[in-house]
Amino acid sequence: MAKGLEERVMGLIRGDRLVRRGDKVMVAVSGGKDSAVAAWILAKHAEELGIEVALLHLDQQIHEYSSDARKTVEKLAKQLSVPLYVHEWRKEWGTGLGEIAEKLHKAPCHVCGVLKRYYQNIIPKKLGYNVVATGHNLDDSVGFIINNLINGQIEYIAKLAPMLPETELTVRKIKPLFWIQEWEIRKFADEHSIPYTNTRCPFQQFAPTYHIRRSFDVVEEKRPGTRKAFVKNVMKLARAVKKVNETKKPKACKYCGAPTNGDVCAVCKMKIKLGLEPGKIVLPEVMKWN
């Protein structure tokens, strides 16, 4: 009999030692089903795993989409009885994602990706959490691989793994749903009444990975198991790329301390371009539930 989703996720968490006793885990939740299910499973098993769990939501201020996402995340945190940290981009940038991207003359999805990766590392570190968990799934991995191959960013594929260990500059990054497909996650969320929003980001249609993932649906339908086989085989190639990357050590940004290949990280460069103070982080207030 095939193992259920929760059993497979817990098997990965234990088998690959994604978390260890005493870890403080911050789950990055967007309001969508993937991160909600990751948070639900980690919170449910927190005591037996010996970990603390909190949620981090990045409020991008994208009109109705962000409003709906935030309400959903608050409902999830209350259901799980875990602390929730909400980082409002307007408090730090003076405006929301769309306007930030417009002022920088960059695509919203590019700016969003840069800022998400930045805050999902620096906020947990500053608040005393040593692990950040995301809801990335098998479909996401396919999009990540193909998009980076198209863009010639072969070195990024070395980061394809259920866990990236912590370094002096980064927290440990884990993906508990790494081997789970999107349709399975939706079904699990519905069966367990886990709150998530179906409202889509208005910028999603411009994201290359979204269209890559949808195109791969056709391949998976014709040949079930293709996604998993594809990701597994690319991970074999990624090991060779990783050995090359290990010779390149990132430096700490001179303003905020985030990892960067130069003297100044991408986020601080954005702030300088917009006339904002580089290195200044507005940490979120915590929301706790009785």
C-alpha positions in Angstrom: 0.0 0.0 0.0 1.3 3.4 -1.0 2.4 5.7 1.9 0.3 8.8 2.6 1.5 12.3 2.2 2.1 13.0 5.9 4.0 9.7 6.3 6.2 10.4 3.4 7.0 14.0 4.5 7.8 12.8 8.0 10.0 10.1 6.5 12.0 12.7 4.7 12.2 15.0 7.8 13.6 12.1 9.9 15.6 10.3 7.2 17.4 13.4 5.9 17.5 15.0 9.4 15.9 18.2 8.1 15.4 19.2 11.8 17.1 18.3 15.0 16.0 18.5 18.6 16.2 22.0 19.9 15.8 23.7 16.5 13.8 26.8 16.2 11.9 26.6 12.9 10.3 29.5 11.1 7.9 28.4 8.3 7.6 30.9 5.5 3.8 30.9 4.7 2.4 32.7 1.8 -1.3 31.9 2.3 -1.2 29.2 -0.3 -1.8 25.4 0.2 1.9 24.3 0.0 3.3 26.4 2.8 0.1 25.8 4.8 0.5 22.1 4.6 4.2 22.3 5.5 3.4 24.4 8.5 0.5 22.1 9.6 2.8 19.0 9.5 5.7 20.6 11.3 3.4 22.1 14.0 1.6 18.8 14.5 4.8 16.9 15.1 6.8 19.7 16.8 6.7 18.0 20.2 7.9 14.6 19.1 10.6 16.3 16.9 11.7 18.5 19.8 11.4 21.7 17.8 9.7 25.1 18.2 7.6 26.3 15.3 6.6 29.9 14.3 5.3 31.3 11.0 6.7 34.1 8.9 4.5 35.9 6.4 5.8 38.5 4.0 3.0 41.0 3.3 3.9 42.4 -0.2 0.9 44.8 -0.2 -0.4 43.6 -3.5 -4.0 44.9 -3.1 -6.7 42.3 -2.6 -4.3 39.4 -3.0 -2.1 40.3 0.0 -5.2 41.2 2.1 -6.7 37.8 1.5 -3.4 36.0 2.0 -2.8 37.7 5.3 -6.2 36.9 6.7 -5.7 33.2 5.7 -2.3 33.1 7.3 -3.7 34.5 10.6 -6.4 31.9 10.5 -3.8 29.2 10.0 -1.6 30.5 12.9 -4.6 30.6 15.2 -5.6 27.0 14.2 -2.1 25.8 14.9 -1.6 27.9 18.0 1.8 29.1 16.9 3.4 32.6 16.8 3.1 34.5 13.6 5.5 37.2 12.4 4.2 39.5 9.6 6.7 41.6 7.7 5.0 44.5 5.9 7.0 45.6 3.0 5.5 49.1 3.0 6.9 49.7 6.5 10.4 49.2 5.1 10.1 50.3 1.5 7.4 52.9 1.7 5.2 51.0 -0.8 4.3 47.6 -2.1 5.8 45.1 -4.6 4.3 46.5 -7.8 5.6 50.0 -7.1 9.0 48.8 -5.9 9.5 46.9 -9.1 8.2 49.8 -11.3 10.7 52.2 -9.6 13.6 49.7 -10.1 12.5 49.0 -13.7 12.5 45.3 -12.9 10.0 42.5 -13.4 7.8 42.1 -10.2 8.6 38.4 -10.1 12.3 39.1 -10.1 12.1 41.6 -7.3 9.8 39.4 -5.3 12.2 36.4 -5.6 15.2 38.5 -4.5 13.3 40.0 -1.5 11.7 36.7 -0.4 15.1 34.9 -0.3 16.6 37.8 1.5 13.9 38.1 4.2 13.5 34.4 4.7 17.1 34.3 5.7 17.8 37.6 7.5 14.5 37.8 9.6 14.8 34.3 11.1 18.5 34.9 11.9 17.8 38.2 13.6 14.9 36.8 15.6 16.8 33.8 16.9 15.5 31.0 14.6 18.1 28.7 13.0 15.9 27.0 10.4 13.5 28.3 7.7 11.0 25.9 6.1 9.3 26.6 2.8 6.4 24.8 1.0 8.4 24.1 -2.2 7.2 20.9 -3.9 8.2 18.6 -6.7 6.4 20.8 -9.3 8.4 23.8 -8.1 11.7 21.8 -8.5 10.9 21.1 -12.2 10.2 24.8 -12.8 13.4 25.8 -10.9 15.6 23.4 -13.0 14.3 24.3 -16.4 14.2 28.1 -15.8 17.8 28.0 -14.6 18.9 25.9 -17.5 17.2 28.3 -19.9 19.0 31.3 -18.2 22.3 29.5 -18.2 22.5 29.6 -14.4 23.8 26.1 -14.0 25.5 26.9 -10.6 22.0 27.5 -9.0 21.0 23.9 -9.7 23.5 22.8 -7.0 21.0 24.2 -4.5 18.4 21.6 -5.6 17.9 19.6 -2.4 15.4 19.1 0.5 17.9 20.8 2.8 20.6 23.4 2.5 22.8 23.4 5.7 23.3 26.5 7.7 26.5 28.6 7.2 27.9 31.6 9.1 25.7 33.8 6.9 22.6 31.7 6.4 20.1 29.7 8.4 19.4 26.1 7.4 16.8 25.9 4.7 14.4 22.9 4.5 11.7 21.8 2.0 9.6 19.1 3.7 7.3 18.8 0.6 10.3 18.3 -1.8 9.1 15.0 -3.2 5.3 15.8 -3.1 3.3 16.8 -6.1 1.0 19.8 -6.1 -2.3 17.9 -6.6 -1.5 15.7 -3.6 -0.9 18.8 -1.4 -4.3 20.3 -2.4 -6.1 17.1 -1.7 -4.4 16.8 1.7 -5.2 20.4 2.6 -8.9 19.9 1.7 -9.2 16.6 3.6 -7.7 18.1 6.8 -9.5 21.5 6.5 -6.2 23.4 6.4 -6.9 27.0 5.6 -5.4 28.3 2.3 -6.3 30.9 -0.3 -7.1 30.2 -3.9 -6.6 33.9 -4.8 -3.7 34.1 -7.3 -1.0 36.7 -7.3 -1.8 39.1 -10.2 1.8 39.0 -11.3 1.8 35.1 -11.5 1.1 35.2 -15.3 4.4 36.9 -15.8 6.5 34.3 -13.9 8.4 31.9 -16.3 8.4 29.1 -13.8 4.6 29.1 -13.6 4.2 28.4 -17.3 7.0 25.8 -17.3 5.3 23.9 -14.5 1.9 24.0 -16.3 3.6 22.8 -19.5 5.1 19.9 -17.6 1.6 18.8 -16.5 1.1 17.5 -20.1 4.2 15.3 -19.8 3.3 14.0 -16.4 -0.2 13.1 -17.6 1.2 11.1 -20.6 4.0 9.5 -18.5 3.3 9.4 -14.8 6.4 9.6 -12.6 8.3 11.9 -15.0 8.6 14.7 -12.6 10.2 12.6 -9.9 12.6 10.8 -12.3 13.6 14.2 -13.9 14.4 15.8 -10.5 16.3 12.8 -9.2 18.5 12.6 -12.3 19.2 16.3 -12.3 20.2 16.1 -8.6 22.9 13.6 -9.7 24.3 16.2 -12.1 24.0 18.8 -9.4 26.5 17.1 -7.1 29.2 17.7 -9.7 28.2 21.4 -9.9 28.2 21.7 -6.2 31.8 20.6 -6.0 32.7 23.5 -8.3 30.6 26.0 -6.3 32.2 24.9 -3.0 35.4 26.8 -4.1 33.4 30.0 -4.2 32.6 31.4 -0.8 30.2 34.3 -0.5 31.1 37.4 1.5 28.9 39.3 4.0 27.2 42.5 2.7 29.0 45.5 4.2 25.6 47.0 5.1 23.4 44.2 6.3 25.6 41.1 6.6 23.6 39.0 4.1 25.6 36.7 1.8 26.7 38.2 -1.5 29.4 37.7 -4.2 30.4 41.3 -4.1 30.6 43.9 -1.4 26.9 44.9 -1.4 23.9 42.5 -1.6 21.2 42.8 -4.2 18.6 44.1 -1.7 20.9 46.8 -0.4 21.6 47.9 -4.0 17.9 48.2 -4.5 17.5 50.4 -1.5 20.4 52.6 -2.5 18.8 53.0 -6.0 15.5 54.0 -4.4 17.2 56.4 -1.9 16.5 54.2 1.1 18.9 53.4 3.9 20.8 50.2 3.0 21.1 47.6 5.8 18.1 48.9 7.8 15.7 46.1 8.5 12.2 46.7 10.0 11.6 43.5 12.0 8.0 42.3 12.3 6.0 42.2 15.5 5.0 38.8 16.8 1.3 37.8 16.9 0.5 35.1 19.5 -2.7 33.2 20.1 -4.2 31.9 23.4 
